[in-house]
Amino acid sequence: MTRPSPGSRTTPTTDHTTAAPPATDALQRQNAPRPGGSRGSGPRRGGRPLAALIACALALAAITGPTSCTGHRADQDPAPDSQDLMTTAAAPASASQDTALGDDLIAKRDQARAADPPVQGEQINDDSPEGATLSAYYFLLLYRYAFMTGSTDDISAMSDTECVFCRSFMDGAKKLHDEGGWVDYWDITVDKTTYHDPTDAFPYVRLDTTVTTSEATNHSGDGTETISPADREHTLTFAMYHNGTRWIVREVKTQ
């Protein structure tokens, strides 16, 4: 992907902070689950997949290089004979997982995996603070979508190939689903954003976001549930650039 040179700029603007951005507020309502709809009915109890997996991804990357939070090295592919064995065993494994889950969890899994893709904002591709803000929020929605459905195509398209966090969590979501797991729907609310222009020292837009997430539940393929509390006012910092067509996420860090 094309990245900005140190002297490049996006649309000039002064740094500014927006509380409850109107555009993202509208999108949050659009992307909320519908009663009985495919976005999920909300978790009974919950976890903290956003903060926990970001922290895990960054910690593992610092220690071992691109690694998923499930322990799989991103640069290690199964040997051909292993792939053949996995293909042969796929159907029995799926049947075994269904037996372990039971009818109630199978229904929850199928509901999560049938979730609709998140809605994009109309100005999402604008080379502007509004476009950057909408893109960051859309990234968070696609993050949730990946863990609910196992689909990472859309979020991969807006992630820089050198984004360590992006690669790590996509590997983690894929492995979770390959092993029969998923994450129930959980709420993600952007409470505040602060936009910073690129500088000579840091040639990317920096977007500081304050994010609140509701409780959520992570399910493994054997029926085990991992539950932890909601996360209020968690700060995420996005490094982003506009490639002439859309916003690309270069990296994500947590505070």
WOQUITA-V724233 format. One record per pair of residues at least 24 apart in sequence whose C-alpha atoms are under 7 Angstrom apart, sorted by the first residue. I is the first residue (numbers start at 1). J is the second residue. If there is no record, write none. Layout:
BEGIN
i;j
I;J
I;J
END
This chain:
BEGIN
i;j
1;160
2;243
3;241
3;243
4;203
4;241
5;203
6;200
6;202
6;203
7;200
7;203
8;203
9;198
10;127
11;127
11;128
13;197
15;194
15;195
15;196
15;197
16;194
16;195
17;193
17;194
17;195
18;192
18;193
18;194
19;191
19;192
19;193
20;190
20;191
20;192
21;192
24;134
24;137
27;121
28;189
31;118
31;119
38;111
38;112
38;114
38;115
38;116
39;112
39;115
39;116
39;185
40;111
40;112
40;115
40;185
42;184
42;185
42;186
43;184
43;185
43;186
43;215
43;216
43;217
45;215
45;216
45;217
45;227
46;215
46;216
46;217
46;227
46;228
46;229
46;230
47;215
47;216
47;217
47;218
47;226
47;227
47;228
47;229
47;230
48;215
48;216
48;228
48;229
48;230
48;231
54;165
54;254
55;254
57;165
57;168
57;169
58;165
61;164
66;164
66;167
66;168
67;168
68;168
68;169
68;171
68;172
69;168
69;169
69;172
70;172
74;171
97;180
97;221
97;222
100;222
100;223
101;222
101;223
109;182
112;148
112;149
112;184
112;185
113;148
113;149
114;149
115;149
117;145
118;142
125;245
125;246
125;247
127;242
129;195
132;247
135;247
146;173
147;173
147;182
147;183
148;182
148;183
148;184
148;185
150;174
150;177
158;247
158;248
158;249
159;248
159;249
159;250
160;248
160;249
160;250
162;250
163;250
163;251
164;251
165;251
165;252
179;221
180;220
180;221
181;219
181;220
181;221
182;218
182;219
182;220
183;217
183;218
183;219
184;216
184;217
184;218
185;216
186;214
186;215
186;216
187;213
187;214
188;212
188;213
188;214
189;213
204;239
204;240
204;241
205;239
205;240
205;241
206;237
206;238
206;239
206;240
207;237
207;238
207;239
208;235
208;236
208;237
208;238
209;235
209;236
209;237
210;234
210;235
210;236
211;235
END
